[in-house]
Amino acid sequence: MAEAGKNFVVYRTIEAEEAGQRLDNYLFRQLKGVPRSHVYRILRGGEVRVNKKRRVAAYRMQAGDVVRLPPVRQANGEARAQCGTAEFRNTTLPVIYEDAALLAIDKPAGMAVHGGSGVSFGVIETLRRQRPEAKFLELAHRLDRETSGVLLIGKKRAALARLHDMFRAADGLIDKRYLMLVKGCWMSPVRQVRLPLLKYLTESGERRVRVDAENGKFSHSVFRLLARWQRFSLLEGQLKTGRTHQLRVQLAHLGHPILGDEKYGDFALNKTLAREGLKRMALHAARLDCPHPLDAGCNLQLVAPLPKGLRTFIAHLDATESRHGETPEHAPDS
């Protein structure tokens, strides 16, 4: 079948595994390298047709639908080479767990979960390129670009829908644990943090989050102290809610920003840390426990080891500063 995005019209028939997804999301996958703004422009202009009719972006695809994809201009190779995630394009993503319904990978820091916002090649694009035979690969949740660790991808639409329901639920079906290095001496062995968080846009259009008692949405995390040095602390963070940048904003508000955080961190300190060997944000999605979305009675316990860069920096702290506290499961032994 002809490849979408060339200088001719392409017709695609929706298969059963593709049914149920929004039309715009389907187009993003088919028209790789095409800016999202242009995808919406050709939708509004009627250049995309489903069964010879115009459809809105939110239209849910049905098995047997015939989609007309118009000629479009994709991002050229030079533009993609300038992309911040070009270095990952040929990376083989570490697989933590896989079955017929889902895939869990250990996402590297610095890799976006999907293309967009100046990034043309993310986790999903990489997986689809490496697995051309896969009929369905979609994100079950997200991790910030600079965060490493456990990331779930649905391989069946039914599994993806169930995972989405579990992530949205407030009944604790999914237990997500993060490891992070923060500024300062964290004193509480266990601390419950509840803060109202508000999303907003900066003047440059960049997404940010702040604590806002009047308009913010409730957020809840549990932090546990794992180790403490003279200048820094190692914490485990457990999400009870899933607000954007939740852990990062909560910790910055409390005066313990995550080391290497370029949005909410101590920027002067980050420059010093880079000279000491920490060249990334020290936030890692270490563990995710949840019921299997399709196999009743099966519970998944997914673990991503602490990456080498963070292990090396912890070893540096152990060698240069006195340490107080226990060694965590995912950190190197003292």
DOMIKOL-135424 format. One line per 10 residues: number of its first residue (from 1); their letters; for each residue x, y, z of N, C-alpha, C. Coordinates in pm, whole numbers, plus 50000, padded with zeros to 5 digits. Atoms other than C-alpha are relative to their C-alpha. Layout:
N
NUM = a = X/Y/Z/X/Y/Z/X/Y/Z ~ ...
END
This chain:
334
1 = maeagknfvv = 50084/49880/50000/50000/50000/50000/50087/50124/50000 ~ 49923/49877/50008/50121/50349/49919/50014/50063/50138 ~ 49972/49937/49872/50277/50541/50207/49935/50137/50008 ~ 50063/49870/49980/50085/50835/50350/50105/50108/50004 ~ 49911/49887/49989/50240/51175/50318/50078/50029/49873 ~ 49933/49974/50127/50374/51146/49961/49915/50094/49916 ~ 50068/49903/50085/50263/51357/49667/49885/49940/49923 ~ 50119/50056/50063/49948/51160/49594/49901/49963/50110 ~ 50106/50036/49906/49619/51068/49757/50014/49853/50038 ~ 49994/50137/49950/49617/50753/49973/49867/49967/50066
11 = yrtieaeeag = 50123/50047/49935/49310/50553/50081/50035/49886/50094 ~ 49974/50102/49898/49325/50348/50401/49868/49946/50054 ~ 50118/50062/49941/49066/50100/50531/50028/49967/50146 ~ 49982/50019/49856/49024/50092/50910/49972/49855/50038 ~ 50016/50138/49954/49075/49747/51060/49943/49999/50142 ~ 50067/50012/49870/48912/49616/51377/50086/50053/50114 ~ 49911/49956/49893/49217/49688/51594/50015/50152/50004 ~ 49986/49855/50005/49216/50051/51480/49871/50072/50035 ~ 50130/49939/49974/48847/50112/51549/49994/50059/50140 ~ 50022/49938/49870/48743/50341/51831/50086/50121/50028
21 = qrldnylfrq = 49914/49885/49974/49023/50595/51810/49949/50124/49927 ~ 50040/49873/50062/48970/50961/51728/50068/50015/49864 ~ 49945/49978/50134/49024/51068/51369/50131/50078/50005 ~ 49877/49922/49997/49286/51330/51461/50118/49917/50050 ~ 49892/50085/49952/49490/51076/51660/50045/49900/49894 ~ 49966/50090/50110/49474/50836/51366/50087/50073/49897 ~ 49924/49922/50099/49601/51110/51134/50141/50030/50049 ~ 49867/49973/49947/49891/51198/51366/50092/49880/49976 ~ 49920/50121/50018/50005/50838/51339/50033/49977/49853 ~ 49980/50027/50143/49962/50811/50962/50089/50105/49933
31 = lkgvprshvy = 49928/49890/50065/50109/51150/50873/50119/50041/50086 ~ 49883/49975/49916/50437/51124/51062/50082/50116/49945 ~ 49918/49887/50041/50643/51442/51053/49921/50122/49957 ~ 50085/49887/50038/50347/51663/50962/49960/50076/50126 ~ 50038/49924/49880/50288/51947/51212/49852/49981/50033 ~ 50139/50019/49957/49972/51903/51417/49910/50111/49948 ~ 50081/49888/50048/49853/52248/51315/49957/49977/49856 ~ 50035/50025/50140/49863/52139/50950/49899/49886/49989 ~ 50097/50108/50000/49677/51815/51027/49860/50056/50025 ~ 50132/49942/49971/49392/52017/51180/49954/50092/49886
41 = rilrggevrv = 50037/49912/50113/49404/52257/50885/49939/49920/49886 ~ 50056/50080/50110/49347/51982/50628/49869/49933/50042 ~ 50128/50051/49952/49072/51839/50848/49890/50104/49982 ~ 50100/49893/50012/48890/52173/50864/49969/50031/49854 ~ 50019/49968/50142/48942/52220/50491/49931/49890/49921 ~ 50069/50108/50069/48775/51889/50408/50088/49915/49911 ~ 49911/50080/50084/49085/51739/50248/50006/49855/50047 ~ 50012/50136/49947/49054/51437/50477/49853/49960/49993 ~ 50138/50048/50008/48741/51232/50407/49991/49858/50059 ~ 50028/50134/49951/48593/50926/50577/49873/49953/49932
51 = nkkrrvaayr = 50113/50049/50079/48363/50725/50350/49942/50111/49913 ~ 50031/49890/50092/48367/51027/50116/49929/50118/50067 ~ 50066/49891/49927/48231/51257/50388/50100/50071/50089 ~ 49921/49925/49902/48384/51532/50601/49971/49944/50140 ~ 50017/50041/49861/48440/51438/50964/50076/50096/50090 ~ 49931/49914/49902/48534/51636/51273/50114/49921/50063 ~ 49882/50063/49941/48856/51566/51462/49964/49894/50102 ~ 50038/50091/49892/48670/51388/51743/49924/49877/49950 ~ 50070/50116/50055/48503/51138/51508/50072/49871/50039 ~ 49943/50129/49961/48555/50780/51634/49999/49905/49880
61 = mqagdvvrlp = 49986/50086/50115/48686/50550/51364/49927/49867/50021 ~ 50070/50127/49994/48485/50236/51284/50065/49903/49901 ~ 49943/50100/50090/48604/49911/51131/49931/50007/49864 ~ 50054/49992/50135/48559/49925/50755/49996/50139/49943 ~ 49994/49863/50052/48579/50305/50729/50113/50013/49899 ~ 49897/49971/50099/48771/50422/50423/50040/50146/50015 ~ 49949/49866/49972/48990/50724/50496/50081/50049/49882 ~ 49921/49936/50106/49118/50958/50227/50105/50090/50064 ~ 49888/49921/49951/49463/51098/50310/50055/50083/49884 ~ 49956/49916/50111/49560/51397/50093/50152/50009/49993
71 = pvrqangear = 49855/49976/50006/49911/51482/49970/50038/50105/50105 ~ 49954/49905/49898/50101/51657/50252/50151/50006/49996 ~ 49856/49984/49993/50449/51788/50309/50045/49962/50140 ~ 49946/50043/49873/50638/51607/50585/50125/50079/50035 ~ 49876/49935/49959/50922/51748/50791/50116/49934/49928 ~ 49889/50059/50074/51243/51705/50593/50104/49943/50095 ~ 49899/50067/49918/51543/51510/50713/50082/50095/50083 ~ 49919/49904/49926/51738/51820/50813/49927/50049/50123 ~ 50077/49953/49884/51457/51943/51036/49994/49892/50107 ~ 50006/50107/49901/51429/51603/51200/50133/49982/50070
81 = aqcgtaefrn = 49869/50016/49939/51803/51591/51257/50022/50101/50111 ~ 49987/49897/49899/51770/51911/51459/49912/49973/50120 ~ 50091/50032/49892/51505/51751/51677/50076/49956/50123 ~ 49933/50032/49876/51597/51715/52041/50008/49852/50029 ~ 49998/50143/49972/51523/51342/52035/50056/49920/49883 ~ 49945/50071/50115/51700/51255/51709/50098/49892/50044 ~ 49902/50096/49952/51967/51075/51912/49936/49867/50038 ~ 50067/50121/49957/51704/50821/52021/49933/49925/49886 ~ 50080/50056/50108/51564/50743/51677/50028/49853/49976 ~ 49964/50139/50024/51752/50416/51644/50025/49924/50130
91 = ttlpviyeda = 49982/50064/49871/51751/50334/52015/49905/49881/50014 ~ 50085/50113/49964/51623/49992/52114/49953/50021/50143 ~ 50053/49968/49868/51395/50068/52406/49995/49875/50087 ~ 49998/50119/49912/51444/49832/52704/49858/49957/50035 ~ 50132/50055/49969/51139/49608/52748/50002/49940/50139 ~ 50014/50053/49865/51036/49542/53108/49905/49882/50002 ~ 50102/50104/50004/50730/49332/53029/49923/50012/49869 ~ 50081/49996/50122/50529/49234/52723/49913/49877/49992 ~ 50088/50110/50037/50229/49021/52636/49915/50048/49883 ~ 50081/49966/50117/49958/49031/52370/49922/50130/50019
101 = allaidkpag = 50086/49885/49972/49774/49318/52543/50077/50129/50021 ~ 49929/49878/49963/50042/49561/52656/50150/49979/49997 ~ 49854/49996/50001/50407/49657/52658/50044/50101/50104 ~ 49942/49907/49903/50608/49814/52940/50147/50018/49966 ~ 49860/49972/50033/50938/49986/52860/50063/50086/50109 ~ 49923/49912/49912/51209/50165/53056/50043/50119/49916 ~ 49975/49882/50083/51199/50510/52896/50127/50073/50045 ~ 49882/49923/49961/51532/50694/52887/49967/50147/50024 ~ 50015/49856/49978/51559/51049/53020/50037/50075/49874 ~ 49973/49919/50118/51550/51313/52748/49919/49962/49879
111 = mavhggsgvs = 50080/50047/50113/51316/51119/52521/49853/50031/50025 ~ 50142/49969/49987/50966/51255/52467/49918/49874/49977 ~ 50083/50119/50020/50681/51006/52483/49935/50000/49862 ~ 50056/49993/50135/50545/51130/52149/50052/50124/49930 ~ 49959/49884/50076/50629/51371/51870/49906/50117/50022 ~ 50078/49877/49981/50505/51730/51879/50080/50101/50077 ~ 49933/49891/49929/50609/52066/52024/50149/50004/49967 ~ 49861/49993/50043/50928/52066/51818/50073/49867/50005 ~ 49940/50133/49992/50994/51694/51874/49930/49911/49900 ~ 50064/50079/50104/50933/51474/51572/50010/49849/50026
121 = fgvietlrrq = 49978/50143/49979/51050/51141/51713/50002/49970/50149 ~ 50008/50038/49861/50936/51011/52051/49990/49850/50017 ~ 50010/50142/49969/50873/50677/52218/49908/49927/49902 ~ 50097/50068/50087/50564/50594/52012/50051/49990/49857 ~ 49947/50004/50136/50726/50689/51682/50113/49897/49989 ~ 49890/50096/50001/51033/50483/51773/49947/49857/50000 ~ 50056/50135/49994/50827/50176/51864/49933/49962/49869 ~ 50069/50031/50126/50615/50201/51549/50098/49976/49887 ~ 49898/50020/50103/50926/50228/51336/50068/49864/50018 ~ 49931/50125/49973/51088/49930/51506/49909/49879/49989
131 = rpeakflela = 50097/50111/50008/50768/49722/51495/49896/50030/49892 ~ 50094/49964/50108/50611/49790/51154/49882/49905/49988 ~ 50109/50098/50008/50400/49475/51186/49892/50027/50104 ~ 50096/49975/49892/50224/49609/51500/49884/50084/49947 ~ 50117/49929/50048/49870/49716/51419/49955/50110/50096 ~ 50050/49905/49900/49816/49909/51742/50106/50017/50109 ~ 49909/49963/49892/50059/50086/51978/49963/50141/50045 ~ 50042/49869/49951/49927/50371/52194/50040/50015/50147 ~ 49960/49971/49863/50040/50537/52517/49884/49980/50097 ~ 50100/50015/49895/49851/50433/52830/50006/50115/50099
141 = hrldretsgv = 49981/49883/49913/49991/50730/53026/50124/50073/49949 ~ 49888/49919/50046/50273/50984/53002/50105/50015/50110 ~ 49892/49956/49913/50608/51068/53154/50059/50126/49941 ~ 49933/49881/50050/50776/51406/53130/50125/49959/49921 ~ 49887/50031/50088/51051/51418/52870/50128/49968/50078 ~ 49876/50019/49925/51331/51441/53129/49989/49894/50108 ~ 50019/50107/49902/51184/51166/53348/50024/49865/49934 ~ 49976/50136/50050/51305/50809/53299/49908/49902/50072 ~ 50067/50105/49925/51142/50482/53397/49883/49933/49931 ~ 50106/50088/50048/50835/50261/53362/49895/50077/49921
151 = lligkkraal = 50102/49940/50086/50603/50353/53074/49920/49888/49934 ~ 50088/50102/50055/50301/50148/52961/49946/50041/49864 ~ 50055/49980/50134/50186/50112/52599/49897/49890/49975 ~ 50102/50097/50034/49864/49943/52494/50023/49940/49862 ~ 49989/50069/50128/49881/49682/52217/49865/49959/49946 ~ 50138/50025/50040/49505/49627/52207/49915/50115/50051 ~ 50083/49888/49959/49237/49892/52220/49926/49971/50130 ~ 50070/50033/49876/49047/49708/52495/50092/50015/50121 ~ 49903/49985/49891/49361/49696/52710/50029/50147/50027 ~ 49972/49858/49983/49432/50063/52646/49885/50070/50071
161 = arlhdmfraa = 50116/49937/49936/49078/50167/52741/49993/49967/50148 ~ 50003/50040/49859/49095/49968/53065/50111/50068/50079 ~ 49890/49932/49934/49436/50114/53152/49967/50147/50023 ~ 50042/49860/49983/49302/50466/53092/49902/50013/50116 ~ 50097/49996/49890/49013/50391/53326/50070/49985/50135 ~ 49930/50023/49874/49251/50263/53594/50085/50121/50040 ~ 49920/49883/49968/49478/50566/53568/49913/50116/50048 ~ 50090/49891/49959/49178/50799/53605/49931/49971/50133 ~ 50075/50038/49880/49028/50606/53897/50067/50053/50126 ~ 49949/49948/49873/49064/50735/54250/50005/49891/50107
171 = dglidkrylm = 50007/50109/49903/49058/50390/54410/50133/49930/50021 ~ 49868/50056/49974/49431/50323/54405/50032/49872/49926 ~ 49972/50122/50075/49425/50046/54144/50144/49998/49947 ~ 49864/49990/50051/49755/50173/54004/50087/50070/50105 ~ 49907/49946/49901/50044/50233/54244/50129/50038/49928 ~ 49881/49951/50069/50317/50452/54092/50097/50057/50101 ~ 49896/49954/49909/50642/50508/54279/50117/50058/49919 ~ 49888/49931/50064/50916/50752/54178/50115/50013/50099 ~ 49883/49965/49921/51270/50805/54303/50050/50135/49953 ~ 49954/49867/50036/51409/51158/54314/50104/50050/50100
181 = lvkgcwmspv = 49903/49929/49917/51706/51353/54446/49953/50144/50010 ~ 50049/49863/49980/51606/51687/54598/50102/50083/50076 ~ 49914/49905/49929/51779/51993/54734/49967/50001/50149 ~ 50021/49981/49858/51827/52019/55109/49983/49870/50078 ~ 50014/50114/49909/51785/51790/55408/49852/49979/50033 ~ 50140/50037/49974/51440/51632/55409/49996/49924/50133 ~ 49994/50052/49864/51361/51547/55771/49895/49894/50031 ~ 50110/50090/49963/51029/51358/55775/50018/49862/49939 ~ 49993/50135/50058/51045/50978/55736/49890/49976/49898 ~ 50114/50010/50092/50699/50989/55575/49923/50131/50008
191 = rqvrlpllky = 50073/49873/50001/50515/51304/55466/49891/49999/49895 ~ 50114/49984/50091/50171/51347/55312/49996/50145/49951 ~ 50003/49865/50056/50159/51646/55076/49873/50016/49917 ~ 50125/49970/50072/49827/51789/54960/50002/50147/49964 ~ 49993/49862/50046/49835/52103/54748/49909/50020/49878 ~ 50079/49971/50119/49602/52270/54493/50090/50050/49886 ~ 49912/49968/50112/49774/52287/54153/49920/50054/49882 ~ 50067/49935/50113/49681/52510/53860/50093/50001/49879 ~ 49925/49993/50125/49799/52470/53500/49980/50137/49936 ~ 50010/49872/50070/49875/52789/53306/50105/50006/49890
201 = ltesgerrvr = 49904/49981/50108/50068/52914/53003/50082/50125/50027 ~ 49915/49882/49989/50366/53148/53017/49977/50090/49879 ~ 50015/49907/50113/50389/53449/52785/50052/49940/49870 ~ 49945/50063/50120/50592/53235/52546/49918/49879/49956 ~ 50087/50110/50036/50315/52973/52541/50041/49866/50058 ~ 49954/50125/49940/50497/52714/52752/49910/49962/50117 ~ 50086/50051/49894/50293/52497/52986/50074/49998/50133 ~ 49944/50000/49866/50357/52545/53358/49890/49968/50101 ~ 50093/50030/49892/50194/52452/53690/50047/50074/50125 ~ 49965/49934/49874/50183/52643/54018/49898/49964/50107
211 = vdaengkfsh = 50093/50017/49889/50026/52611/54360/49907/50121/50002 ~ 50099/49894/50002/49702/52813/54361/49883/49958/50089 ~ 50100/50041/49901/49478/52792/54668/49858/50026/49952 ~ 50135/49962/50041/49182/52956/54495/49949/49920/49881 ~ 50045/50062/50125/49173/52794/54151/50061/49863/49971 ~ 49930/50125/50027/49399/52489/54176/49916/49876/50025 ~ 50064/50129/49980/49292/52125/54159/50078/49920/50105 ~ 49941/50076/49890/49357/51896/54455/50107/49902/49948 ~ 49896/50098/50029/49682/51695/54443/50049/49939/50130 ~ 49959/50073/49879/49812/51435/54686/50114/49906/49966
221 = svfrllarwq = 49886/50090/50014/50150/51264/54710/50047/49959/50139 ~ 49937/50046/49877/50328/51062/54978/50149/49988/49974 ~ 49855/50004/50015/50702/51115/55018/50061/49924/50117 ~ 49928/50077/49900/50931/50874/55203/50150/50028/49987 ~ 49857/49973/50000/51289/50956/55302/50077/49869/49989 ~ 49919/50119/50020/51538/50697/55173/50145/50021/50041 ~ 49862/49969/49964/51873/50867/55225/50017/50151/50006 ~ 49978/49856/49985/52013/51205/55325/50150/50026/50012 ~ 49861/49956/49992/52347/51377/55272/50001/50143/50057 ~ 49990/49864/49946/52472/51720/55377/49916/50100/49919
231 = rfsllegqlk = 50068/49902/50086/52321/51900/55078/49871/49948/49938 ~ 50110/50055/50079/52068/51662/54924/49934/49884/50072 ~ 50073/50114/49945/51810/51394/54999/49946/49915/49885 ~ 50059/50095/50095/51684/51086/54816/49865/49958/50053 ~ 50137/50028/49958/51308/51037/54832/49934/49899/49907 ~ 50095/50074/50082/51046/50794/54711/49870/50079/50002 ~ 50127/49929/50011/50731/50968/54585/49893/49908/49947 ~ 50114/50082/50042/50399/50786/54561/49885/50092/49960 ~ 50109/49916/50050/50129/50947/54349/49865/49947/50047 ~ 50138/50031/49966/49778/50949/54492/49904/50065/49901
241 = tgrthqlrvq = 50071/49938/50112/49654/51185/54219/50101/50014/49886 ~ 49910/49996/50115/49797/51238/53871/50000/50134/49929 ~ 49997/49867/50061/49824/51612/53812/50130/50021/49921 ~ 49883/49966/50080/50064/51753/53554/50112/50054/50088 ~ 49880/49956/49927/50416/51797/53699/49981/49998/50152 ~ 50041/49998/49859/50270/51708/54039/50118/49994/50097 ~ 49889/50015/49907/50585/51586/54217/50096/50118/49992 ~ 49905/49892/50022/50803/51857/54067/49954/50130/50065 ~ 50053/49874/49947/50576/52145/54167/49984/49993/50151 ~ 50015/50014/49856/50496/52013/54512/50134/50015/50072
251 = lahlghpilg = 49870/49994/49934/50863/51966/54600/50064/50138/49989 ~ 49946/49863/50014/50966/52305/54459/49930/50094/50097 ~ 50077/49914/49909/50688/52470/54663/50045/49981/50145 ~ 49957/50030/49863/50818/52301/54979/50146/50038/50025 ~ 49860/49961/49984/51170/52432/54918/50099/49889/49976 ~ 49913/50113/50031/51311/52098/54803/49987/49963/49852 ~ 50016/50031/50143/51321/52120/54422/50083/49880/49958 ~ 49928/50116/50054/51427/51814/54225/50126/50048/49928 ~ 49873/49962/50062/51790/51834/54118/49991/49987/49848 ~ 49998/50002/50145/51834/51919/53752/49870/50040/49933
261 = dekygdfaln = 50128/49960/50057/51474/52038/53705/50013/50138/49938 ~ 49982/49874/50072/51489/52310/53438/49876/50087/49998 ~ 50122/49920/49995/51131/52426/53491/49975/50059/50138 ~ 50037/49959/49864/51086/52444/53868/50117/49992/50098 ~ 49888/50025/49911/51434/52381/54007/50080/50124/50035 ~ 49904/49896/49965/51722/52586/54145/50099/50009/49885 ~ 49925/49995/50125/51880/52702/53820/50150/50018/50022 ~ 49857/49983/49971/52210/52819/53970/50060/49870/50052 ~ 49952/50129/49949/52245/52491/54159/50013/49898/49889 ~ 49994/50096/50111/52170/52294/53843/50129/50013/49920
271 = ktlareglkr = 49874/49980/50073/52472/52451/53671/50117/49940/50077 ~ 49895/50059/49917/52693/52349/53962/49995/49848/49994 ~ 50017/50145/50003/52551/51996/53959/50049/49940/49869 ~ 49954/50050/50130/52627/51958/53588/50152/49982/50003 ~ 49855/50014/49990/52994/52016/53670/50039/49883/50092 ~ 49976/50114/49911/52966/51749/53940/49959/49868/49938 ~ 50034/50123/50070/52832/51499/53689/49853/49971/49983 ~ 50143/50022/50017/52452/51530/53714/49952/50082/49881 ~ 50033/49930/50124/52343/51617/53361/49856/49975/49956 ~ 50140/50027/50030/51971/51531/53381/49918/50033/50124
281 = malhaarldc = 50086/49984/49885/51670/51580/53604/49998/49868/50078 ~ 49987/50118/49915/51695/51340/53898/49862/49949/50042 ~ 50134/50054/49976/51342/51196/53867/49983/49874/49916 ~ 50006/50130/50067/51284/50830/53782/49875/49924/50044 ~ 50118/50082/49972/50961/50628/53757/50047/49857/50024 ~ 49930/50123/49965/51095/50327/53945/49910/49877/50002 ~ 50085/50117/49982/50791/50105/53997/49855/50034/49968 ~ 50142/49985/50028/50435/50058/53876/49934/49865/50025 ~ 50076/50121/49970/50198/49798/54025/49855/50022/49961 ~ 50140/49987/50039/49854/49738/53877/49943/49865/49959
291 = phpldagcnl = 50062/50122/50054/49603/49466/53785/50020/49997/49848 ~ 49993/50011/50146/49641/49332/53433/49867/50049/49942 ~ 50126/49943/50051/49386/49519/53217/49902/49899/49942 ~ 50088/50098/50063/49248/49204/53050/50000/49863/50068 ~ 49986/50132/49937/49364/48906/53258/49965/50011/50148 ~ 50045/49990/49861/49159/48898/53580/50081/49908/50089 ~ 49922/50078/49904/49357/48781/53879/50149/50011/49982 ~ 49857/49982/50025/49693/48874/53726/50040/50142/50041 ~ 49950/49869/49957/49880/49158/53896/50140/50023/49944 ~ 49871/49964/50058/50170/49335/53728/50082/50078/50102
301 = qlvaplpkgl = 49904/49927/49917/50474/49451/53927/50119/50034/49913 ~ 49903/49958/50100/50692/49649/53689/50105/50090/50064 ~ 49891/49927/49935/51033/49777/53802/50104/50041/49896 ~ 49892/49949/50084/51287/49996/53620/50116/50038/50091 ~ 49885/49968/49914/51634/50004/53781/50041/50147/49987 ~ 49951/49863/50004/51783/50340/53869/50106/50012/49890 ~ 49906/49989/50112/51972/50460/53556/50144/50027/50047 ~ 49857/49990/49968/52351/50464/53549/50038/50142/50041 ~ 49963/49862/49967/52375/50845/53553/49963/50038/50142 ~ 50042/49970/49864/52180/50869/53878/50077/49915/50101
311 = rtfiahldat = 49919/50084/49911/52364/50574/54034/50139/50058/50018 ~ 49865/49943/49994/52695/50738/53950/50002/50125/50086 ~ 50002/49878/49920/52590/51068/54105/49981/49967/50148 ~ 50016/50041/49860/52473/50893/54424/50132/49948/50055 ~ 49868/50048/49957/52810/50718/54441/50094/50117/50027 ~ 49919/49879/49980/52974/51060/54405/49965/50066/50133 ~ 50040/49942/49872/52769/51191/54699/50051/49916/50117 ~ 49951/50087/49894/52860/50888/54909/50150/50018/50023 ~ 49855/49985/49989/53226/50951/54835/50042/50136/50054 ~ 49962/49864/49964/53218/51323/54915/49925/50056/50120
321 = esrhgetpeh = 50078/49950/49890/52952/51367/55184/49958/49884/50091 ~ 50049/50102/49910/52840/51178/55493/49854/49972/49970 ~ 50135/50043/50036/52520/50980/55443/49926/49949/50123 ~ 50084/50045/49890/52233/50920/55684/49872/49943/49941 ~ 50122/50060/50053/51952/50679/55603/50029/49867/49936 ~ 49988/50133/50057/51886/50341/55449/50023/50006/49850 ~ 49981/50011/50143/51989/50231/55102/49871/49951/49936 ~ 50127/50043/50060/51676/50212/54880/50019/49881/49908 ~ 49998/50120/50084/51585/49910/54674/50062/50026/49864 ~ 49960/49975/50138/51665/50082/54342/50131/50078/49991
331 = apds = 49876/49926/50002/51984/50263/54445/50116/49906/50029 ~ 49886/50087/49977/52338/50122/54463/50029/49987/50149 ~ 49959/50017/49862/52466/49981/54788/50111/50097/50034 ~ 49895/49910/49954/52687/50208/54994/50135/49928/49999
END
